[in-house]
Amino acid sequence: MPLTASAANESDYTSALCTVSICFADPMINHLFSELLEARGVKTAIVPTIEAAARETKIITEPQFFPDIETTRHGECLVVGNKESLKSLNVLSLSRPLTEEKIESALEQFLSK
């Protein structure tokens, strides 16, 4: 019988990194965020609408799609956009201009929720 080994905290690690739904109007932005997250070991799903995002996923999107997110899910979101469009939102956000440091910091906060 072969022996298998796994990390002692493997279940904690995999449950903390649930699937992230990504929804932007620009397909290139969808692709870029998907690649950034998958490089961190996070499974992603690019969705055409917020309504298509599975309920058990976290969401990364832009301000125009934020009103479609149920209020109870606001704590599981990262909204990316211009500072002006993010001011009225009470949610984790990432404002333009984007820098590597800002993106890394926002993703770390988002994934640790």
C-alpha positions in Angstrom: 0.0 0.0 0.0 1.6 3.3 -1.1 2.1 6.0 1.5 0.8 9.5 0.8 1.8 12.7 2.6 0.0 16.0 2.7 0.6 19.2 4.5 -0.7 19.2 8.1 -2.7 22.4 7.3 -3.7 21.4 3.7 -7.4 21.6 4.5 -7.0 25.1 6.0 -5.0 26.2 3.0 -7.4 25.0 0.4 -10.5 26.2 2.2 -9.0 29.7 2.6 -8.4 29.8 -1.2 -11.8 29.3 -2.6 -12.7 30.0 -6.2 -12.7 33.7 -7.3 -15.2 34.9 -9.9 -13.9 37.7 -12.1 -16.2 40.0 -14.0 -14.9 43.0 -16.1 -16.2 44.4 -19.3 -12.7 44.1 -20.8 -11.7 40.5 -21.5 -8.0 41.4 -21.1 -8.6 42.6 -17.6 -10.4 39.3 -16.8 -7.5 37.4 -18.2 -4.9 39.4 -16.3 -6.6 39.0 -12.9 -7.1 35.4 -13.5 -3.4 34.8 -14.2 -2.4 36.8 -11.2 -4.6 34.7 -8.9 -3.8 31.4 -10.5 -0.1 32.1 -10.0 -1.0 32.2 -6.3 -2.7 28.8 -6.5 -6.2 30.3 -6.5 -8.8 28.8 -8.8 -10.7 31.4 -10.9 -13.8 31.6 -13.0 -14.3 34.4 -15.5 -18.0 35.1 -15.6 -20.0 37.2 -18.1 -22.3 38.7 -15.4 -22.2 39.0 -11.6 -25.4 36.8 -11.5 -23.4 34.0 -13.1 -20.9 33.9 -10.2 -21.4 30.9 -8.0 -22.6 31.9 -4.5 -19.6 30.3 -2.8 -17.0 32.4 -4.7 -15.4 35.7 -3.9 -15.7 38.3 -6.6 -13.3 40.7 -8.3 -15.1 43.3 -10.5 -15.4 46.9 -11.5 -17.8 49.6 -10.2 -20.3 49.3 -13.0 -21.1 45.7 -11.9 -21.0 46.3 -8.1 -24.7 47.2 -7.8 -25.5 43.6 -9.1 -23.8 42.1 -6.0 -26.0 41.2 -3.1 -25.3 43.3 0.0 -24.5 40.1 2.0 -21.6 39.4 -0.4 -19.9 42.8 -0.2 -17.3 41.6 2.3 -16.2 39.0 -0.3 -15.5 41.5 -3.1 -12.6 43.5 -4.5 -13.7 46.4 -6.8 -11.1 47.9 -9.2 -11.6 51.3 -10.8 -10.9 55.0 -10.8 -10.8 56.7 -7.4 -13.8 58.8 -8.1 -16.0 55.8 -8.9 -14.8 54.0 -5.7 -15.4 56.8 -3.2 -19.1 55.9 -2.5 -18.4 52.1 -2.2 -17.9 50.7 1.3 -15.9 47.7 0.1 -12.3 46.6 -0.4 -11.1 48.5 -3.5 -8.1 49.0 -5.8 -7.9 52.4 -7.4 -6.1 53.4 -10.6 -3.4 54.1 -11.5 -2.5 50.5 -10.7 1.0 49.6 -9.5 2.5 46.3 -8.7 2.6 47.1 -5.0 -1.0 48.2 -4.9 -2.2 45.1 -6.7 -0.2 42.8 -4.5 -1.4 44.5 -1.3 -5.1 44.4 -2.4 -4.9 40.8 -3.5 -3.3 39.8 -0.2 -6.1 41.6 1.8 -8.8 40.1 -0.5 -7.5 36.5 -0.2 -7.0 36.7 3.5 -10.7 37.6 4.2 
